[in-house]
Structure formats: C-alpha cells, structure tokens
C-alpha cells in the first residue's frame, strides 16, 4: 500500500506564529485530504486537495502531485488550532484512504 | 442539519461478547467507511461500502463484521474473535468512491473498552 509520512511529529507554537506541516506519500494518488482532530476526538475535513492550492481563512494547502508531497500552512495560529493534523491519501475508485501518523500541534497563549 | 451520528459514545464490552456500533448518516452519501484509531496513532481502515448490500474488507477486518441494508446505515459489529478491541472507532461517509470534491465527513466516534 501507499506509505504516508508526516512531519514534524510534534509542533509547539506561540499564538500568532505561522507554521508548515508536510505530508510525503510513496505513490501516485487521486485523493488527498487534510483533517484536524480536536482534543475530544472529532475529525474535521480541512481540505480535499489531490493537486493544486486551496485556502480557507488562516489555513491553506498545496499539493504537488508529481513530487508526491503536500503542505498545510497555518498562519497567525490560535489556541483553537491545537490538536492533531492528519494527511490521508487514496489511489482507487473506492475512496478509501491511507492515513499518516499525524502532527500533534500545541498552540500556547 | 445533515451529518453522521455514531452511538453510543462510550461502550464497555466484557470478554467474549459481541457488540454493535451504530453509524447513521443523512447526507445522502453513497460511500461509508469504518476506521479504528489506537492511542497516538493514525486511522486504520476496517470495512468500507460504496452501495447498499455491498461492502469490502479493509486492512484490519479480522474480528469485525458489517452490514449495509440501507444507504443511511452502516453498523459495525466487534466480535469475540477480535483479540484487542479496545480503541476509538470512527465512521465516515463521502459522496462517492472518489470522495467527490468535499471529502470525508466523520462521525464523533465511539470509544470501546474491554472490561
């Protein structure tokens, strides 16, 4: 199966700082999603981005499919951004995803 | 509002028991998925379904069973054959097998503990 590596594994930020999370994957994909898991376990879809660039408020993402990586940018971080960020990829018509191990983000006041 | 409802939020199972986790969606999504999450780890796929009365095994299907009798419902049974069932179980749905342009929607999860 496709291997998904996320970096860094942990990130501590001061409120207001910017950060970049990276997702590398081992094969061609037709599906790439970024999720945020809050401390209560709820997973929220941030982006569906198999290629290109998207922005949603203070978050943006870029996927360079030919080079097999995706980046998630968090700007002007807030304490509510704390949690685990997962990258997940897929390569079939069933829509099933392979998840990375996640990046644990802690934003301090 | 549309969404996915998982119940119960917490479930305790005795050794040797089968338990069923509920997942219902009113998003009119075709595809539904069950994932398992262990502490500090990513999600692993248990089962998935793209249409009613059809489902496929994921990476860790042993000890689990599912049914898809209605488009809205995709219950997961954790059988006594699952040797280490304590985990956080998450159900998701999407518009189609290609996940469309809006990606997955997840339920709030069920935390299962063996006592």
HADDOCK unambig.tbl for C-alpha pairs under 7 A between the chains (distance, minus, plus):
assign (segid A and resid 33 and name CA) (segid B and resid 103 and name CA) 6.87 0.50 0.50
assign (segid A and resid 41 and name CA) (segid B and resid 108 and name CA) 6.95 0.50 0.50
assign (segid A and resid 42 and name CA) (segid B and resid 108 and name CA) 5.14 0.50 0.50
assign (segid A and resid 43 and name CA) (segid B and resid 106 and name CA) 6.09 0.50 0.50
assign (segid A and resid 45 and name CA) (segid B and resid 103 and name CA) 6.91 0.50 0.50
assign (segid A and resid 45 and name CA) (segid B and resid 104 and name CA) 6.50 0.50 0.50
assign (segid A and resid 45 and name CA) (segid B and resid 105 and name CA) 6.73 0.50 0.50
assign (segid A and resid 48 and name CA) (segid B and resid 101 and name CA) 6.31 0.50 0.50
assign (segid A and resid 48 and name CA) (segid B and resid 102 and name CA) 6.10 0.50 0.50
assign (segid A and resid 48 and name CA) (segid B and resid 103 and name CA) 5.40 0.50 0.50
assign (segid A and resid 93 and name CA) (segid B and resid 97 and name CA) 5.24 0.50 0.50
assign (segid A and resid 93 and name CA) (segid B and resid 98 and name CA) 5.43 0.50 0.50
assign (segid A and resid 94 and name CA) (segid B and resid 50 and name CA) 6.83 0.50 0.50
assign (segid A and resid 94 and name CA) (segid B and resid 97 and name CA) 4.01 0.50 0.50
assign (segid A and resid 94 and name CA) (segid B and resid 98 and name CA) 6.23 0.50 0.50
assign (segid A and resid 95 and name CA) (segid B and resid 97 and name CA) 4.12 0.50 0.50
assign (segid A and resid 95 and name CA) (segid B and resid 98 and name CA) 4.69 0.50 0.50
assign (segid A and resid 95 and name CA) (segid B and resid 99 and name CA) 5.39 0.50 0.50
assign (segid A and resid 99 and name CA) (segid B and resid 42 and name CA) 5.85 0.50 0.50
assign (segid A and resid 99 and name CA) (segid B and resid 43 and name CA) 5.81 0.50 0.50
assign (segid A and resid 100 and name CA) (segid B and resid 42 and name CA) 5.82 0.50 0.50
assign (segid A and resid 101 and name CA) (segid B and resid 41 and name CA) 5.46 0.50 0.50
assign (segid A and resid 101 and name CA) (segid B and resid 42 and name CA) 4.44 0.50 0.50
assign (segid A and resid 102 and name CA) (segid B and resid 42 and name CA) 6.33 0.50 0.50
